[in-house]
């Protein structure tokens, strides 16, 4: 009986894996030529090569994904492994949704998850780590065991070592914990575990940069934040405006010829703040638009109508699912807070649809309540953390 009950899940996992492999190795090469796509636009292959040559001094990217690419060795192996990892994410979505195969199906056929496995960038690995962290965090929140909070902290550290935009997230967890009367010692365990895992890499950066404090990596965050808040281009990356912000970026670089990578990154942050202060009203309008871009608009603006239709369908199911789950328990509040946290971080810096991928499994897991009665949806919230 148990094997029969799990049959839909196995079908979803098989579908997820096959769809990703077919796209990565059969369809993507065709689209790559037609649309002039860059397989490794972030330069991870070069960083991975420096790791294999034992000359790894890069501080612009977190270490998790470059090491993953270095171990994989070739782009083909990276894509194959990413297809497997995203299938694991599909399984975790099933668990998060209270063992509901429909949530796994939503992720298995999600087009932008399938799309992303064909590229050499961190989103697939980051998404898996975020979902694994959320799964452990919900277990810790529900059961309250000390080791679960420590494990959640360790997973959160790996998330930050992949992309350090979650370093402030424990503050949000603290607020949610206090509202739901969770002992402070548990949140402290989360934060301490995260710091302990991240600290060795922080020390490595301190050594490499000759004394600069850099917890994980710059991720070119300063430059990206400047571009996202550059008012003459309305924070857009691609299109006719690209040459405009490239000129502005080059001008800042020329004004600070002796600045280190870390110093220049902070100069860009200051320049971004100057853009905001120059016209706060326009900056507020750009912030709102970037919240929309986070969900609906890719940097290259390809197939905008289809993209919008897909995203609005998933978000509509999430809205119905949340309505059916009302009143929300601590687990749902935490998941919604994480989704909002990621969106707002990118709305403050630079946003496009690519950056919503790590939270879309959470959308799938909570959207599945749209297919259930209100009482069963509430039960699923409880069982997701068991």
JOHU-V788559 format. One record per backbone hydrogen bond with DSSP energy under -1.0 kcal/mol. NH is the residue of the N-H (numbers start at 1). CO is the residue of the C=O. If there is no record, write none. Layout:
nh,co
NH,CO
NH,CO
//
This chain:
nh,co
5,1
6,2
10,6
11,7
12,8
13,9
14,10
15,11
16,12
17,13
18,14
19,15
20,16
21,17
22,18
23,19
24,20
25,21
26,22
27,22
28,23
31,27
32,28
33,29
34,30
35,31
37,32
43,40
47,43
48,44
49,45
50,46
51,47
52,48
53,49
54,51
55,50
57,55
64,161
67,63
68,64
69,65
70,66
71,67
72,68
73,69
78,74
79,75
80,76
81,77
82,78
83,79
84,80
85,81
86,82
87,83
88,84
89,85
90,86
91,87
92,88
93,89
94,90
95,91
96,92
97,93
98,95
99,94
100,94
104,100
105,101
106,102
107,103
108,104
109,105
114,110
115,111
116,112
118,115
119,116
120,39
121,119
126,122
127,123
128,124
129,125
130,126
131,127
132,128
133,129
134,130
135,131
136,132
137,133
138,134
139,135
140,136
141,137
142,138
143,139
144,140
149,145
150,146
151,147
152,148
153,149
154,150
155,151
156,152
157,153
158,154
159,155
160,156
161,157
163,159
165,163
171,168
172,169
173,169
174,170
175,171
176,172
177,173
178,174
179,175
180,176
181,178
182,177
186,183
188,184
189,185
190,186
191,187
192,188
193,189
194,190
195,191
196,192
197,193
198,194
199,195
202,198
203,199
204,200
205,201
206,202
207,203
208,204
209,205
211,206
218,59
221,218
224,220
225,221
226,222
227,223
228,224
229,225
233,230
235,230
236,233
242,239
245,241
246,242
247,243
248,244
249,245
250,246
251,247
252,248
253,249
254,250
255,251
259,256
264,260
265,261
266,262
267,263
268,264
269,265
270,266
271,267
272,268
273,269
274,270
275,271
276,272
277,273
278,274
279,275
283,279
284,280
285,281
286,282
287,283
288,284
289,285
290,286
291,287
292,288
293,289
294,290
296,292
297,293
307,303
308,304
309,305
310,306
311,307
312,308
313,309
314,310
315,311
316,312
317,313
318,314
319,315
320,316
321,317
322,318
323,319
324,320
325,321
333,329
334,330
335,331
336,332
337,333
338,334
339,335
340,336
341,337
342,338
343,339
344,340
345,341
346,342
347,343
348,344
353,297
355,352
356,353
357,354
359,356
360,357
363,359
364,360
365,361
366,362
367,363
368,364
370,367
371,368
372,369
377,373
378,374
379,375
380,376
381,377
382,378
383,379
384,380
385,382
386,383
//
